[in-house]
Amino acid sequence: MVAAMKNPTRTFRSRHPHDQRFVDWFRSTTPYINAFGGKVFVIAFGGEVVDSPTLTGLVHDFNLLESLGVRLVIVHGVRPHVERRMARSELADRYVGDLRVTDAAALECVKEAVGEVRCELEAALSMGLPNTPMAGADIRVSGGNFVTAQPVGVVDGIDLQFTGRVRKIDALAISNRLRDEEIVLLSPLGFSPTGEIFNLTVEDVAASTAAAIGADKLIFLMDAPGVVDAAGELRPELTLAEAEALLPELPAGDARVYLPHAMRACRAGVARAHLISAATDGALLSEVFTHDGIGTMLTASGLDELREASIDDVGGILQLIEPLEEQGVLVKRSRERLEQEIARFFVLEHDGLIVACGALYPFDGEAAELACLAVAPAYRDAGLGDRMLRHALTRARALKLKRLFVLTTQATHWFLERGFVEGEVEALPESRKRMYNWQRRSKVLMRSNL
């Protein structure tokens, strides 16, 4: 017993079974961790989130993003806090559409609510509790008169008084704070050059700020899992054109309020806007660090790009084809060989990741081999193989070739269903015939109608 007490500082940890799923997930986040260092995210949420049990976890996630080098601008709302103060003062809430009519008495409630919520958020961001993700955290929070506002004026015959809209964002001042590794916390208040205070909406402040500072992402946390269409289906990805068409059918709620502002930010140059659930613990991390995400991502144009491969794509192509090589579906290619032949390859990139590849090798001026056609497992039901084949046919026609052939051991029926016919090894071009691997005994499939 005495011997066991010689090192009182020694700690013990329980043993858990190896979790390969965690390892695979952690590896899958690497491209995003590398990509997001130094990027600027604007994250906005309503006052309901401040009152919710998910706030602590959300603040932990802010800290994690900050520790990975992401620069954060956080925009909060205060509507429920204002409504409680209005009720205590026996003041009636008045709205025109989604905008509050802010008279002098309501403005006092807004200012009090903003003060309360800012204090709560700054306190939460200052937590350094042991045995939590916030242990040892040293987060600095910055605020200031970064938002210049102007009155909305009269809407439907009603003067909204101290309800305002964003006129200008001091982008330089915010960027300087971010460069100093501070989190910028913005409240839904704006100030006029004459010293007036205006009540703003969280979505207007967030979208205007994201556009002004050239944010890489604008993220709205809301009461729905994302943008849900009339059929009740979550739309994981939307282009601006798709969002424009979908907007009229959206029911009342956060998505209908936030989506137009997300669209405005994307039109102004923000690369990505995300609408995700505020109620789901960890939704922010799932959306940012997984390829499929958890909510809705809005982009100015489609996320797919089918293009010629470059030397920078070698790593992504290898990651895609190596599992198929291990299964014997594809012939093994070394990195050196792939680098030498990269001009033969074309790739389909989805949101920065290579999800499909193929290569075209011309022979004897009349025929070409379609080789190394591969699609990532998660996309094999999305028609990407057909897109890659169409691209190969287009390239073959541009080269004025007469035939396309493929050698395959396990995809024979897929090619037969797409106009290829089975042939003999003797039908191959002479130079390709000499390289035929008789041990693999690949099927020879031909297509002449290019």
Helices and strands as residue ranges (DSSP letters): G 3-5, H 20-28, H 30-36, E 40-45, H 47-51, H 55-67, E 71-76, H 79-88, E 95-96, E 99-100, H 104-125, E 141-142, E 147-151, E 154-155, E 158-159, E 164-169, H 171-179, E 183-186, E 189-191, E 197-199, H 202-213, E 217-222, E 237-239, H 240-246, G 247-249, H 254-267, E 272-277, H 283-289, E 296-299, E 304-308, G 311-313, H 314-326, H 335-340, G 342-344, E 345-350, E 353-363, E 367-375, G 377-379, H 384-398, E 403-408, H 412-416, E 421-423, G 425-427, H 430-433, E 443-447
